[in-house]
């Protein structure tokens, strides 16, 4: 269901059993005590804002800790990461997207300022608007496995920290406005043959 454990700052661990198929909208938003999550192979959908803003603050209001890693089971069946699913998880520095993933929602990883690299998986079809916007340490985007990718929506990687040469997959047919604006790329290869 939705809004199950939102704002439960005392919660420090969650064990998800295999058989779980959906994590609802806002399920664990603002649960800043959880620093790592392991998701089961049976999971097919992560709802909107499901793990958003999972950070802790001290008495002065300074952000001190939060979600640092998300691990998917080796045989993950995940198809969809919802809109803003991991938004504002500023300590999240380790995510390996599963090969089964087809859709990354709008703002899914927005303002994940510790994230340094992301590999887009083989089944991925679409990256949502502003999905990785303001991920300032995101210097590496690997699209070499993303053979099904057709759409990168507006602002998807806007003001991320991408550097070097970016090679986009050959099946890509749509790159919307500002998709890579404000990065530090020095080369681009589109639709390599």
N, C-alpha and C positions, 0 to 999 in steps of 0.2 A: 504494500500500500504506500501511500504518500505521507510525508511529514511524520514519519514514525519516531525518530529519535533526534529531531532537530534541536540544536542548542543544548544538548546533554554534554556539558563540558567535563564532567567527571568520568565519562566513558573513555577508557584507554585502550581497549582491544575489542575486536569483533571477529568471531569465527563464522565463516559462511560455509554451510554444508553443501556438498554436491547434490544437485536437485533444484537449487535455487535458480530461477530463470530470469527474474526481473527485480531490479532494485528501483523503487518508486521515486517520484519527484521529491526533492528536499529531504530524502530519507535520513541523511547524516550531516546536513548543512550545519555549520558552526560548531561541530564537535571537535574542538581543538586539541583534545587529549590523545586522539588517535594519530600515531606517527607512521604506521604502515598498514597496508591493506593487501590481503591475498584473496583473489576472487576465483571462484570455482569454474571448472570447465563447462558446467551446465548453463552458466549465465549467458543470456542472449541480448539483454538490454539494460543499460544504465540510464535512469531517468534524468530529467532536467534538474540541475542544481543538486544532484544526489550527494555529492561529496564537496560541495562548494564552501569556500572560506573556512577550511578546517585549520585554523590557527589559534594559538593561545596568546594572551596578552598579560603583561605584568600589571602591578598596581598603578603604574604611571601611564598605562595604555599603549606601551610599546609591544610590538609583536615579537615574541621570544621563541616560539617553536610552532610546529605544525606537521601536517602530513608530508612525509619525505619520499615515500615510495609506494607504488602500486604494482602488484605482481598478478599476472594472469596465469592460470593453470596451463600447462603445456598443450593440452588438447582443447583449448578454449573455443567455445562456440559463439562468442560475443559478436553481434552484428552491428549494434548501435550504441554510440556514446551520445547521450542527449545534450541539448543546449545547456551551456554553463555547468556541465557535470562536475568539472574540477576547477571552476573559476576562482580566482584569488587564492589559490593554494601556493603561496609564495615560497614555501620551503620544498615543494615537490621538485626533486631533481632526478628521479629515476622512474621512467615509464617505458616499458617495452610493449608496444601495441601488438595484439594477437593477429595472426595471419587471417583469421576469419572476419575481421572487422570490415564493414562496408561503408559506414557513415560516421563521420565525426561532426557533431552538431555545432551550431553557432556558439561562439565564445566558450567552447568546451574547455580549453586550457588557457583562457585569457589571464594575463598578469601572473603567470607562473614564472616568476623572475629568477628562480634557481635552475630551471630546466635548461640543459646545455645541448642536448641532441635529441632528435626524433627520427625514427625509421618508419616510413609509411609502408604498411603491409600490402601483400599481393591482392587481396580481395577488396581493398578500399576503392570506392567509387567516387566519393565526394568528401571534400573538406569544407566545413561550414564557414560562414562569414565570421571574421575576427576570431577564429578558432585558436590561434596562437599569437594574437596581438599583444604587444607589450611584454613579451617573453625575452627580455633584453640579453640574457646569457645564452639564448638559443642560437648557437653559431653554426650548427650542422643539421642539415635536412637531407636525409637519404631517401631518394625516391626510386632507387634501382630495382626494388621488388614490386613497386606499385603499378603493375601492368594493367590493372583494371581502372585506374584513376582517370576520370573524364572531366571532373569539375573541381575547380578551386574558387570558392566564392569570395566576394569582396572583403578586402582587408584581412584575409585569412592569416597572413604572416606579417601584417603591417607593424612596423617598429619592433620586430624581433631583431635579434643580433646577427642574422645570417651573414656569413662572410664567404669569400672564395668564389668558385664557379658552381652554379646551380644547374643541374641537368634535370629537366622535366620529362616525364615518360611520354612515349610516342602516341598513346591513345588519348592523351589530354586534348579536349576539344574546347574547353571554356576556362578562361582565367578572367575573373571579374575585376572591377575597378579596385585599385589600390591594394591588390592582393599581396604584393611584395614591397610596398612603399616604405621608405625610411630604413632600409637595411644597408649593409655594407658589401654587397656583392660586386665582384669585379669581372664576372663572366656569367653568361647565360646560354644554355643549350636547350632549345625547345623542339619537341618532336624529333628526337634523333632517329635516324633510319639505320 
